[in-house]
Amino acid sequence: MLITIAFIALLTAPLLLVFSARAQAITTTTYAAVTVNPNPVQVGKDATVDMWIWPYPPTRETSVHGFKLDITRPDGTTFSMGPYTAFLSSSAYTFFTPDQTGNYTIKFTYPGETYFNGAQEYLGSEMTITLEVQAEPLTPYPDYAPLPNDYWTFPVSAENRQWYDLTWPFLNQGGYLQNFNDWSPDVLAPHVMWKKPVDIGGVVGGPLGPTNYYEGSAYEAKSGTPIIIGNYLYITGYRIGQRTTDGTTCFDLYTGEEIWHMDDRISFAWMMQIDSGNMHAIIPYLVSTGSTYRFYDPKTGLELFEIEGAHTGTNYFTYNADSPMFKPNLSGTWPGTWFVWYVNSNADGQHGIQITLWNATKCFADNGWITYQVQPHVTDLAQWRPPDHPTSTNAGNWSLGIEWTGPISEPLYEYLRSTMPEDGNVTNQPKSYLSSAYADFESGVIVMRGSYFGEAFAGFSMTNGELLWAKKHERLKYCTSGTIFCGRQWEICSMELSAS
């Protein structure tokens, strides 16, 4: 009997130890922190509240929850904001706009929580700060770095933030951005920095007499429009000529040293501007267009990712966070993306003409290259995550970026045809008779120009492709000051959305 009792005691003792260990949760002391910026702030202007705790969540798969703000106004009234779920970094942020002058008290509270079925407990914590709200506007950021008066080179230190008027690149994006840089001042004393031989030159001689070697300037120029990003210069067709398949060469802007060469021909450069809760940066890309858009690293020339099934058309780029490109009811965009609109000859009843608007950001997001963290109170926590290396299986799908595709309506077709000479025939070549002309993002209109029917124009809604108006030339009022179009200069005025 004694032996049996002892044996049972030995069996139950480990069970009691296990139960006791599970009952005692591991406790972790947390430390709350909160800041508000700017502080002081002008009444009626946004203030940003950042809040976080230390330490991080127990694992990468867990988050901290329940962040709350209790805010007391100068008159003693209170309001609350939250609860918020933090990012994986244990931090969160939000905005509020003070409507009274004086001191606001902001109390941040983390209530604490348990993980792993109660096995680990994060203890609660809190912190209180004061926000000063004034009636006067804030003093602007001081100009610590005046613009240079002497020779300078890239890269420009981020401390010289006022130099942005000097540093905008040459991107060859078409239109007014193609052949000059309207952000930088004119060069008043140009000089030759370096030279590169591009071909055999001089007199041939002998039986050919004084004839010169052909250097290609008439139709086979040795370079396309240059692209400049920082201290790098990119030239297409440098080794053979414009009418060949020769690619793109990168040079050091200051010395002329050849850095790399690729077989692909770059069409333009693009500044990918990312401004979200997670990322604030400019990522430059060299872009080759065609049925496949290829994106390259400007420093190394390596291909990074590509989009298949693409179309070329008229590009519209913007690099202004306040750009009216945000006004049309299009998919969510970031500054720095671009739109492409084009005409194609897909089936459209009798005439086969369609107009399509493509949105780069929509394409990237729907291809899974822009990811969003779940954060109920913030909508811009986007991260840019294109494929690491291009392969046959991870190319992007161009069609996912199409905002809309609409047929050219029958009334417009008949109108355009009426502008043709009596013997004109647009039935057999529908695509040739409509081309893109201008995008007015302020009013949300794409203007299309008829190529061969006596200067006819039509305005389409940027939101859904609906035909808004059409008119014959008769000195059409154009939107951009000084625009030269097909050898004529249009009158300068605003676009009218009327069927006239």
Buried (B, 14 or more C-beta within 10 A) or exposed (E): EEEEEEEEEEEEEEEEEEEEEEEEBEEBEBEBBBBBEEBBBBBEEEBBBBBBBEEBBBEEEBBBBBBBBBBBBBEEEEEEBBBBBBBBEBBBBBEBEBEEBEEBBBBBBBBBBEBEEEBBBBEBBBBEBEBBBEEEEEEEEEEEEEEEEEEEEBEBEEEBEBBEEBBBBBBBBBBEBEEEBEEEEEEEEEEEEEEEEBEEEEEEEEEEEEEEEEBBEEEBBBBBBBBBBBEBBBBBBBBBBBEEEBBBBBBEBEEEEEBBBBEBBBBBBBBBBBBBBBEEEEBBBBBBBEEBBBBBBBBEBEBBBBBBEBBEBBBBBBBEEEBEBBEBEBBBBBBBBBBBBBBBBEEBEEBBBBBBBBBBBBBBBBBEBBEBBEBEBBEEBBBBEBBEEBEEEBBBEBBBBBBBBBBBBEEBBEBBBEBBEEEBEBEEEBBBBBBBBBBBBBBBBBBBBBBBBEBBBBBBBBBBBEBBBBBBBEEBEBBEEEBEBEEEEBEEEEBEBEEE
